[in-house]
Amino acid sequence: MHYAKVQKKHAEKLRDALAKNNLLANNADVLHSDSYVLFPVTIATATIKKLIRQNGGMLIEKKGRAQGNAKSKINRNKEVAKGYDILGNIAIVETDNPSSRAAKRYSEEIMSSSKRITTVLAKAGPVSGRYRIRKLSYVAGKRTYVADMIENGCRFVFDVRKTFFSVRLSFERQRISALSKGKENVMVLFAGVGPFAVELAKKNPRSSVVAIELNKSAYEMMKKNILINKLKNVVPVWGDVGKVAKHYENFADRIIMPLPKDSHSFIAHAAGISKDKGNIHIYMFVKKDNPAREAMKKLRKELGDSGKLKLLKWRKVRDYSHSEIEVVLDLRLNKG
Ligand SMILES: C[S@@+](CC[C@H](N)C(=O)[O-])C[C@H]1O[C@@H](n2cnc3c(N)ncnc32)[C@H](O)[C@@H]1O
């Protein structure tokens, strides 16, 4: 596990910088000693190392659990909640009993750990349905469901009850955006409130991006996010990929498909949208054993003879269930 280690006097500044960029890992505890605070971080690249240094800290790797004299306050409440995600002003906790006094106390501690977090909500069900949204219940702080956050230098405003947004894809957005160079046509299918489309369009101003989303609320928020990020090179489209794809035949040099639950069933539509020799980045849930082989088998079966897929690279994005993981595959399509 990688940590950003910082003297206590600089801890708040560094914590805010990490939170702002969604770099705080949710799968490990914040550690405290007499003089230092250690924040677990999601990724450890040279850019992150620089950001940590600029905010008075240093990046370290730590195996196992750290021993500290003082325990984190939030640590002590581990039995109340399994962890939390930060979406700018809103923290979303996982707890079995959101209305308990313990959950309220835990929420107060989260809010006092950062000035930016002013609302705490709790997960009240799984991500489900076509729109991939989940029920949330209010726990503490300001009663709002509108998140206002910065991710990788882009601002996003959206209603957390009506739309999908996962901070765990933050690194993927950075990675894919960095792959887009020069004048290229990019298609984001299943675009949500626009995080892939907005970041890519901002980082590569010479790109022309089309972003398709079915959920009207998410589409409306994507329009807003394109505006607040002052982008002229993204066209948002409200519609079903299965129906809209035919209007974009041979359009894209690059296609992004972030619907892991069943994006594979849209691969033939993606092939129609792609130019010959296009790049496709597809997110999928697969079994832990032989993930890339299983994914490629599924995709080739769905694609039939609409083209040939070459696997350039794959990586695990996150654990999904006890037997499944989410992966992303970078593919080259040859329509022949
Ligand atoms: C897992 S979310 C990803 C959203 C966004 N790309 C992100 O990274 O935050 C998938 C999105 O696909 C949308 N969606 C599901 N089926 C769709 C379809 N057939 N056509 C267009 N969008 C669809 C959902 O409404 C949801 O917003």
Ligand as a Chemical Component Dictionary entry (heavy atoms), coordinates in Angstrom:
data_LIG
# 
_chem_comp.id                   LIG 
_chem_comp.type                 NON-POLYMER 
_chem_comp.pdbx_formal_charge   0 
_chem_comp.three_letter_code    LIG 
# 
loop_
_chem_comp_atom.comp_id 
_chem_comp_atom.atom_id 
_chem_comp_atom.alt_atom_id 
_chem_comp_atom.type_symbol 
_chem_comp_atom.charge 
_chem_comp_atom.model_Cartn_x 
_chem_comp_atom.model_Cartn_y 
_chem_comp_atom.model_Cartn_z 
_chem_comp_atom.pdbx_ordinal 
LIG C1  C1  C 0  -21.408 2.472 -15.337 1  
LIG S1  S1  S 1  -22.166 3.989 -15.851 2  
LIG C2  C2  C 0  -20.749 4.888 -16.457 3  
LIG C3  C3  C 0  -20.994 6.365 -16.527 4  
LIG C4  C4  C 0  -19.764 7.220 -16.842 5  
LIG N1  N1  N 0  -19.151 6.842 -18.078 6  
LIG C5  C5  C 0  -18.773 7.212 -15.709 7  
LIG O1  O1  O 0  -17.660 6.721 -15.895 8  
LIG O2  O2  O -1 -19.086 7.736 -14.644 9  
LIG C6  C6  C 0  -22.996 3.488 -17.331 10 
LIG C7  C7  C 0  -23.901 4.527 -17.929 11 
LIG O3  O3  O 0  -24.442 3.980 -19.137 12 
LIG C8  C8  C 0  -25.784 4.417 -19.286 13 
LIG N2  N2  N 0  -26.437 3.448 -20.189 14 
LIG C9  C9  C 0  -26.864 2.195 -19.888 15 
LIG N3  N3  N 0  -27.352 1.593 -21.002 16 
LIG C10 C10 C 0  -27.233 2.491 -22.008 17 
LIG C11 C11 C 0  -27.563 2.458 -23.386 18 
LIG N4  N4  N 0  -28.112 1.375 -23.941 19 
LIG N5  N5  N 0  -27.300 3.543 -24.139 20 
LIG C12 C12 C 0  -26.723 4.652 -23.588 21 
LIG N6  N6  N 0  -26.386 4.746 -22.283 22 
LIG C13 C13 C 0  -26.642 3.680 -21.502 23 
LIG C14 C14 C 0  -26.317 4.454 -17.848 24 
LIG O4  O4  O 0  -27.426 5.303 -17.732 25 
LIG C15 C15 C 0  -25.077 4.942 -17.080 26 
LIG O5  O5  O 0  -25.080 6.329 -16.953 27 
# 
loop_
_chem_comp_bond.comp_id 
_chem_comp_bond.atom_id_1 
_chem_comp_bond.atom_id_2 
_chem_comp_bond.value_order 
_chem_comp_bond.pdbx_ordinal 
LIG C1  S1  SING 1  
LIG S1  C2  SING 2  
LIG S1  C6  SING 3  
LIG C2  C3  SING 4  
LIG C3  C4  SING 5  
LIG C4  N1  SING 6  
LIG C4  C5  SING 7  
LIG C5  O1  DOUB 8  
LIG C5  O2  SING 9  
LIG C6  C7  SING 10 
LIG C7  O3  SING 11 
LIG C7  C15 SING 12 
LIG O3  C8  SING 13 
LIG C8  N2  SING 14 
LIG C8  C14 SING 15 
LIG N2  C9  SING 16 
LIG N2  C13 SING 17 
LIG C9  N3  DOUB 18 
LIG N3  C10 SING 19 
LIG C10 C11 SING 20 
LIG C10 C13 DOUB 21 
LIG C11 N4  SING 22 
LIG C11 N5  DOUB 23 
LIG N5  C12 SING 24 
LIG C12 N6  DOUB 25 
LIG N6  C13 SING 26 
LIG C14 O4  SING 27 
LIG C14 C15 SING 28 
LIG C15 O5  SING 29 
# 
